Structures are given as C-alpha cells and as structure tokens.
C-alpha cells in the first residue's frame, strides 16, 4: 500500500474528532459543544490533568538522563503551566 501524501485537507479530516474546539471548555458553549463535553472534560477536568502532569514530572525527575534538563526550573510553576486551560 502506497503512503498517502500530506495535504492540509487530509490533515484536517484526520484531526476532526479531536480538533482544537474540543480541547478546552468553551467560554460561551454553542448548542453543539453543549451537547458534547470537551476533551478536557471527558478526561476528567483539572483534577485528572493535574494528576497526569504530576505523574509525568515525577517520572521525568526520577530519570537521570532527563532530570538535568529541569535543573533550576520552578517545577510548581511548570506543572501549573501544563494544567492551565
């Protein structure tokens, strides 16, 4: 089977179920977004994302090859950036 060439249309079609409109809660939900929760909401909202980010950074900081990249980084601030919508 030959590879499918990249086109913006193909990329948009492939990304349609998880496009940016579904990632974060909408400030003024339309009837379509009100009917279907955002990806952020489906994942469990702030509590679930916070927990996932904490698990991720604990693993990073425990890795001797990756931890040096974060020396001097305010990790509480870094975690907040990852959770913020």
C-alpha contacts under 8 A as a table, 3 or more apart, distances in Angstrom:
res1	aa1	res2	aa2	distance
6	X	10	X	6.74
6	X	11	X	7.10
7	X	10	X	5.21
7	X	11	X	6.26
8	X	11	X	5.06
8	X	12	X	6.08
9	X	12	X	5.11
9	X	13	X	6.15
10	X	13	X	5.07
10	X	14	X	6.09
11	X	14	X	5.08
11	X	15	X	6.11
12	X	15	X	5.11
12	X	16	X	5.89
13	X	16	X	5.15
14	X	17	X	7.65
15	X	18	X	5.57
15	X	19	X	5.57
16	X	19	X	5.24
17	X	22	X	7.93
18	X	21	X	7.83
18	X	22	X	5.95
18	X	23	X	7.04
18	X	39	X	7.50
19	X	22	X	5.75
19	X	23	X	6.97
20	X	23	X	5.19
20	X	24	X	7.48
21	X	24	X	6.85
21	X	26	X	7.73
21	X	38	X	7.81
22	X	25	X	7.51
22	X	33	X	7.77
22	X	37	X	7.73
22	X	38	X	4.62
22	X	39	X	5.48
22	X	40	X	7.76
23	X	38	X	5.61
23	X	39	X	4.87
23	X	40	X	5.57
24	X	38	X	5.92
24	X	39	X	6.79
24	X	40	X	5.55
24	X	41	X	7.77
24	X	85	X	6.34
25	X	29	X	7.94
25	X	37	X	7.90
25	X	38	X	5.84
25	X	40	X	7.05
25	X	41	X	7.34
26	X	29	X	5.22
26	X	33	X	7.68
29	X	32	X	7.75
29	X	33	X	5.65
29	X	34	X	5.53
30	X	33	X	5.36
30	X	34	X	5.90
31	X	34	X	5.03
31	X	35	X	6.20
32	X	35	X	5.32
32	X	36	X	6.66
33	X	36	X	5.14
33	X	37	X	6.44
33	X	38	X	7.23
34	X	37	X	6.56
37	X	40	X	7.98
37	X	41	X	5.82
37	X	42	X	6.24
38	X	41	X	5.11
38	X	42	X	6.15
39	X	42	X	4.92
39	X	43	X	6.07
40	X	43	X	5.27
40	X	44	X	6.65
40	X	45	X	5.33
40	X	46	X	7.86
41	X	44	X	5.23
41	X	45	X	4.62
42	X	45	X	7.07
43	X	48	X	6.61
43	X	49	X	7.37
44	X	47	X	6.58
44	X	48	X	4.95
44	X	49	X	7.11
45	X	48	X	5.70
45	X	49	X	6.29
46	X	49	X	5.21
46	X	50	X	5.85
46	X	83	X	6.78
47	X	50	X	5.20
47	X	51	X	6.26
48	X	51	X	5.13
48	X	52	X	6.23
49	X	52	X	5.04
49	X	53	X	6.10
49	X	83	X	6.09
50	X	53	X	5.17
50	X	54	X	6.15
50	X	79	X	7.74
50	X	83	X	5.77
51	X	54	X	5.07
51	X	55	X	6.24
52	X	55	X	5.17
52	X	56	X	6.13
53	X	56	X	4.99
53	X	57	X	6.18
53	X	79	X	6.51
53	X	82	X	6.92
53	X	83	X	7.20
54	X	57	X	5.32
54	X	58	X	6.08
54	X	79	X	7.19
55	X	58	X	5.20
55	X	59	X	6.31
56	X	59	X	5.32
56	X	60	X	6.28
57	X	60	X	4.82
57	X	61	X	5.93
57	X	79	X	7.93
58	X	61	X	5.22
58	X	62	X	6.13
59	X	62	X	5.13
59	X	63	X	6.38
60	X	63	X	5.29
60	X	66	X	5.93
60	X	67	X	5.96
61	X	64	X	7.45
61	X	66	X	6.83
61	X	67	X	4.58
61	X	70	X	7.79
62	X	67	X	6.70
63	X	66	X	5.41
63	X	67	X	5.76
64	X	67	X	5.57
64	X	68	X	7.20
65	X	68	X	6.72
66	X	69	X	5.75
66	X	70	X	7.57
67	X	70	X	5.50
67	X	71	X	6.87
68	X	71	X	5.21
70	X	73	X	5.27
73	X	78	X	7.49
74	X	77	X	5.41
74	X	78	X	6.22
75	X	78	X	4.76
75	X	79	X	6.00
76	X	79	X	5.20
76	X	80	X	6.29
77	X	80	X	5.08
77	X	81	X	6.32
78	X	81	X	5.21
78	X	82	X	6.56
79	X	82	X	5.20
79	X	83	X	6.44
80	X	83	X	5.23
80	X	84	X	5.98
81	X	84	X	5.37
